[in-house]
Amino acid sequence: MNDPPAATGATSVVDATALIERLYPICRSITGEGVRATLSIIGEHLPVVVSEVASGTPVLDWVVPPEWNIRDAYIADASGRRVVDFNASNLHIVSYSVPVHARMTLDQLRPHLHTLPDHPDWVPYRTSYYDESWGFCLSQNQLDALVDGIFEVRIDSTLAPGSLTYGEVVVPGRSDREILVSAHICHPSLCDDNLSGVAVAVSLAAALLAGAPPRHTFRFLFAPGTIGSITWLERNRERLPRIDAGLTLTCLGDDHRFTYKRTHSGDDAIDRCAAVALAESGYPYQLIDYFPYGYDERQYNSPGFRLPVGSLMRGRHGAFDEYHTSADDLGFVSAERIAESVAVLQRVLDIADRERTMLNLVPFGEPQLGRRGLYRAVGGTDIADAQMAMLWVLHLSDGDHSLLDIADRSGLSFDSIEATAELLEQNALVRQVEPSPNTIGAAIEEEHP
């Protein structure tokens, strides 16, 4: 599969909060016009390349489902008053509900109603993607207020052959090695889980496009959860060996401390980059090990791929009360927390972009730095630290130790070690060693030509 065209002409500053507010009313699911509308709005800030994959297309062990769209849904009492109304909140409908138009009693209706008794004012978010059924979500207070009688039930939806839609933005780098940033776009009106990750990704992509080309090529993927990343993986097998690092983004606008979920191996470069960036940030944070639940990091880290993709979030998915409820609204996220998340993500990926392994080109004894004018060439006020940085970089540039390894061993900052490596490279004393191809990805290509 060919690369999407390189992105150009992006807006350098994105008002992430305004973007969330604009995307919030849209009814999104894993397919349909809500996904296209979301990508269209993202495309006002970034040159998104949109892909459509037809329903019925085999993708890994899955099949792209029929496309679902909905125009209206309600439960009306005997007087015709809508007691549950999709137009009041798109969370009221179970996503992927089949069309229904019937009259039934409350007892007949109850098995199709979903509430949160512990939070009687909140409406839950529920889905039925791969099971042809239907249902409504409402608050427990709404349910308790219903009286026996005959209700009109109407779900004006369609399930028909169509396509699955995802979007990509490519920020060209100085090499074809890639860093993947993945955000899911399949949830309806939920701000933290879904839209905060999208807004943070859009903000960073716009900033990268406005700056100097990074070392890596950055690929931003906006796709429906699970089936979207599975489809992308199926269609991009040849690209996978080039991915050096990646992150999935979610729940980045709330007041919880930052959480970084490690990759399957737990010691990939992105894991160390995230740990360094979060430690520097001064914000409360936790690092947790990989587990096979969550978002699309499950697909990227699956046994056949084992891609180095971690997950950055604040509130941990499924671990706070507002998760997948109507309480995850515009008041649950804040501009301040979104801005903090953009800054932390930018630092994580900046380190990931600059992290590399060097090889000493003058390895027999210490090279004469004085005659090259290098002893005082590194900026900063602490000349002793600058000199030690040079000696450490030269000593550990053996093709086995990365810049993060050197920073950790020396006790010096990553920025100091990276700037020193850059200077030594300019003076032909070290050179970058290209990473080996992703051998699992290569094996996949052999098994599935």
N, C-alpha and C positions, 0 to 999 in steps of 0.2 A: 504494500500500500504506500502511495506517495505521501510525503509530508504535506500538511496544509501550507498554504503560502505564508511566508514570514509576515508577522504582524508589523504594521507601520502606522504612524500617525495617531497614537493613542493619546487620550487626555492624561496629563501628568498628575493631576490632583482629582481625586474622587471623594465626594462627600458620602462616606459609607453609610451614615445614618439616613440621609435622604434616599439613598439607594434602597435600603431596607424598607423604609416607609412606602416607597413606590412599588416594591415587589410584594409587600405583605398581603394585599387583597387578592392576589391571583390564586386560583385553585389549581395547584400543581399535583401531578401524580407521576407514575413511572413512564407514561406516554401521554400524548395529547397536546391540545392547543395551549394549555397552561405552561408546559415546558417550552414551547416555541415562543410564547410571549415573554417568558423570563429571559431566554437567550437573546431575543430582540432588544430588550432593554439593556442587558449587559453589552450588547453590540453598539450601543450609543456611546460607550466609554472605551471599548476595545474592539479591534477587528476580529470578531469571532468567526471561525470557520465551522459551519453547521453540517453535521452528517445525519442522514436518515437511513435507518436499517429496517427493511420490510418485516412486517409481522410474519411469523412462520420461519424466519431464518434461524438455522441452528447456530448457537454460539456456545462453545465448550459443551457442558452437559445440559444446557438450557436451550430454550427456544424463545425468540422474541415474541411477546404476547400480542393479542389483538390490541388495537388502540382504543383507549377509553376517553370519552368526552361527556360532559354533563352540562345541561342547560338550566335545569331547575329541579328542585326536590322539596317536598314538604309533607307534613302530617297536618291535616285539617280536622277540626271537630265538627259536630253536627251543624253548627251555625255557619261553617265555612271559614272560620278563623284559623289561620295557620298557627298551630301551637309549637311546631318545630319547622324552621324555615331556613333552607340552604342560603337564601339571599341575605339572611342576617349574619350567618357565619358559615364559611365553607367547611368548617370542621364538623358540621351537623350531619354530613353524609359519610358513610363508610366508603372509603376510596375504592373504586372499581365495582361499586354496586351495579347489578344488572337492572334493566328497566323494570319498573313495577307501576301498575295502576290498578288499585283494588280498594275495596271497602272491607274493614275488619274490626273486630272488637278489640278492646284493650288487652284482653288475655291472649288473643291471637297475635297481637303486635309486640307484646313484651319480649319474646325471644329475639327480636330484631333490634332491641334498644340497648344502648351501652351508656353507662354512667360511671361516676366516681363517687361512691358513697362517702368516702373519707374527706372529700372536698366537694361538698354539695353544690357549690356555685360554679364549678368548673366543668367544661365539656372535654371529654377525652378525644384523642385522635386515633382512629382505627382504620385498618385496611383489609381488603380481601382480594389481593392481586391475582392469586392463582386458584381461587375457589369461587365458582359462579354462585354468588349469594348476594344478599343485600342487607342494609341496616342503616340505622340512624344513631347519632351520638347526641346526647343532651345532658344537661345538668341534672343531678339528682333532685333538685328543687323543682325543675320543670316536670320531671316524671311524677313526683309526688303530687303535683297540682292537677294531673290528668284525672278525669272522672270517667267512670264506665259509660260506654256509649259506642256508637259506630263512628269510625274514623276513616277519612279518605287518605289513602297513601299514594303518593305520586313520586316516582323517580324518573325524570326525563333524561335518560342517559343513553349512550350508544357504546356497544362493544363490537368493533368491526375491523376488518383488515385495514391496516394503516402502516405506521412505522414507529420505531423508537428513535428519539432525537437526542443528540448530545453535541456539545460545542467545544472547540479547542482554540487556544491562543498560544502561538509560538513566539517566544522572544529569542531572536537569534543570538548565539554566543560566539566566542572565538574558537570553540571546538564543537564537535557534534556529540560529545558526551552530554547527557541530559539530567536535569532535575525536574521531577514531576510534582505538581501541586494539584490535588484533586478535591473538588467540593461537590456535594450532591445537591441536586435541584429537583427533588421529587416530592417535597412536603408542601402542603397548602399553607395556611396562615399560621406559621410557627416562626418566630423571629430568631431565637437563639439557636435552636437546632434546625439548621438549614441556612437561613438567610445571613446570619452573622459570618459563617464560613465563606459564603459566596461573596459578601461585601469585602471581607478582608482579602480574599484572593484577588478580586477586581482591583482593589487599591494597590496591592503590591505589583500586580502585572502592569498597571498604568505607570507606576514609578519606575519600574525596570525599563519599560519602553522609552521613557523620557530621558534615561541616563545613558552613560557609556555602555557599550556591549559588555555583558558579563563574560566570565570565562566559560561557563557552561551555557548550553541552550536550555531555556526554561520552557516547560510545557505545562500550561494550565488547562485542566480538564473539568468541564462543567457537565455532569452527567447524572441521570437518575441512579439512586443507590442500588447496589447489587447487580441488577440486570444491566445497568449502564456500564459499569466498570468491566463486567464480564464480557459484554459486547465489544468494548474498546480493546480489551486484552486479546480477544479472538482476532480482531481485525488489525492488530499491531504487533504480531509476534516478532517480526523481524527487527523491531525497534527496541525490544526489551533488553537485549544485551548492552545497550548504550546507557541505561538508566543507572546513574551512580547513587542517587538519593531521591527521596520523595516524602511527601507528607499528605495526609488527609486532614481536612479542617472542619471543625464543627464546634458549636457551643462556645463561641468566643466573645460574646457580648454581655455575659452575666457577671455577677459579683464574686463568683467563686475563685479560688486560687487557680493558677495555671496547672494543667495536667499534661504531661507528655507520656504517651504510651509507646514503649519501645517496639522495634521491629521483632520479628520472630527470633533472630539470632541474639538480639539484645546488645550487640557490640558492633553494629554497623557504624559507618562514619556519621550518618545522620543522628544516631543516638547520642554520640559524643558531642556533636555540634549543638544539639538541643540542650544537653546538660550544661555546656559552657555558657550558652546564651542566656538560659534561665538563671544560672548562678550570677551572672553579671547584671541581670536586669534589676535586682533588688526587690522584685515582686515575690510574694509567697508562691510556692510551686511544689509539685510532687512528681516523681518519676515512677512509673508503674511498668511492670513487665507485660509482655504481649499475652493476650488471651483471645481465643477465637470467637469473640462477640464484639459487635460494635458497628463500624461502617466499612468503607471499601478497603481499608487496610487488610481486612480478612481475605479479600480476593487477591490483592497484590502479594501477600505473604503466604498464600496457599502453597502446598507442597511442590506443585509443578513449576511454580514461578519463583517463590522466595525472593521477591524484589525487596530492596532495602527501603521500605516505606513505613514510617512511623505515623503517629497521629497527635496533633496538637489541639487541645481544647482547654476550656476553663472548667465549668461544671462537667462532670463525667457523665456520659450518656447513660440514661436509665437510673442515675443515682441521685437525682434531685426531684422534688415533688412536682415542679412545673413541667418537667420533661413530657413531651407528647400530650400536652393539655392546652386549653385555651388561655391558661395563665402565662404561657410563653408568648406574650404579646409585645406590643411596642413599648410598654412600660417596664418590661422585664430586662431589656437591654439598654445600654447607655452609650453615648458617644465617647465618654471617657474610657470605658472598658474596651470598646472597639479600637480606639486609637492605641491603647496599650498593646492590644493583640497584634495590630499591624506592626508596631515597633519590634515586638518580640519575634514575630515571624520573619521580619526583614533581617534581623540579626542572625537568626538560625540559618537562614538560607544564604546570607552573606558569608558566614563561616563555611557552610557546605560548598559554596561556589569556589572559595579560595583554598580550601583544604586539598592537599595533594601530597604526593611522595616524591622526594628528590633523590638524586644520585650524585655523589661527590665525584667530580671529574679529575681531581688531583688528590687521590686517596692515599698516596704513599707519603706519610708524614704531613705535617701542617704546611699549607701553602704560605708563601710570604705575602702577608696582607699589607704590610707597610709600603712596599714599593708600588702596590696597586692603589694606594691612597684610601684603603678601606677601613682602617681602624677607627676613624672619626667620621665615617660617611653616613652612619645611621643617625637619623634625627632623634631628638629627645634630650633631656637634661642629664640623664644618668649614663655617662660614657662607659662606665664599667659594665652596666647591663647590656649596652649595645655591643661591646666587645665579647661579652659572654654569649650573647645571642649568636654571633658569628661562629664562635667556637663550637657551640652546641649544634648549630645547623650543619656545619662541616662534619662534625663527629658522627652524627646520627643519620646523615644523608647516605644511607647504604642501600637504598632501594627497598628496605623493609619497614622503616619508620616514617610515619606521616608527620606533617607539621603539628597536628594535635598531639601526637606522641612526643614530639620534641618539646612542645610547650609544657606538657605534663611532667616530663622528666626533668626539665630545667627549672620549672617553677616560674618561668617568664610568661608573659601574656601571649596569646595566639597572634594578636596584631603585630607585636614586636617580632616574633619568630617569622611570620609571613612576610613582613617588610624586609627582614634580613635575607630571607630566601630569595626574594625578588631581586635584591641588590646583588647577591652572589651569582644569581642566574645571569644578570646583565653583564657580569664580569667573567662569564664562562667558567665559573668554578663549580657550579652545580647545574643540573638540568632535571626537568620533570620526567618522571617515569610514568608512562601511560598505564592505567589500570588494565588488568586482564579482562577480556570479555566475560560477561555473565555466563558462566558455563552451563547453568541450568537453562537459561534462555536459549543457548545454542543447542542444547540437547532437545529442547522442545521443538526447535525448528527441524531437527533431524527426524524426530518422530512424527511430525505433522507437516510435511512439505507443502 
